[in-house]
Amino acid sequence: MISIITSIHNQLAMNQLFMERLRATTSVPYELIIIDNNSTDGSREFFEKNADVVIANESNYSYPYCQNQGIDVAKYEYLAFLNNDIILSKDWDKRIIDVMNKRGIEVISFATNDHLENKQVQKKVHRKWKKIKYPIRAIFGVGYKALNWMLELMYGNFDKYCEKRYEQFGDAVIEGFSGSCIIIKRSALEKIGKWDERIQSADFDLFYRTKARSLEHKDIQPLQLALGVYIHHYQRLTLRSKKLPSFTDKGNLISLKEKWGDREKVLYKDVIG
């Protein structure tokens, strides 16, 4: 069984599409835990009707802070940290758990249009998505119909695309990650701890921690990328801004460089991510 933890701040249409796909593609029993960072567009009310747990923050907190809020109330063995701006593939849950069990993996992420089997394929897919997303977003916005149109132009039949990848790669994995969708077993938290609430680039920090632990204690594998289990990531849906989000806990945040120093270059060397 899976505890799905997702933090949100507005994006009602994306949240509706996320919920629709979650229900259509998830096979194992799950609970959906939403951390709402003071949404004002009806997203909080939407999830109060559709999620199992809604944690209502009074302002906008950083990613790791929100994920730890979810961990504190989660009930199940597998913890799925999913962005709200993703489209899940059929049987994503069964397939990722199968990969983890077969390969003894405790921390894993999915193949996405952000991160794939090599940099050449990754760049090709990413370029195609940019050509589709930006013009539609600029002209039609990011409503429910526009989001579905983007997906159709990108893949044609999304389910068939995902099934083809699963047939091609099966349970194959490589060292790497896509930060929009990560699964962690509770046994891993006992070794590496919860998310470091000082680091907004929490996916990179998680990779460094699993990698360092694997080198020092050899009791966990570094964060892995499941090549056969695909998820689409819409990436940044709002217009790009030079101004960083003003998180309520911003005074607590430090950079990866401050924490890891030059060691991050060694830990991240030759990784697809």
Secondary structure, DSSP 4 states (H G I P E B T S, - for coil): -EEEEEEE-S-HHHHHHHHHHHHHH--S-EEEEEEEE---SSHHHHHHHH-SEEEEESS---HHHHHHHHHHH--SSEEEEE-SSEEPPTTHHHHHHHHHHHHT-SEEEEEESSS-SSHHHHHHHHHHHHHHHHHHHHHHTTSHHHHHHHHHHHHSSHHHHHHHHHHHHTT-EEEB--TTEEEEEHHHHHHH-S--TT-SSHHHHHHHHHHHHHHHT-SSPPPEEEEEEEEEE----SPP-SSPP--TTGGG---HHHHHTTHHHHHTTT-B-
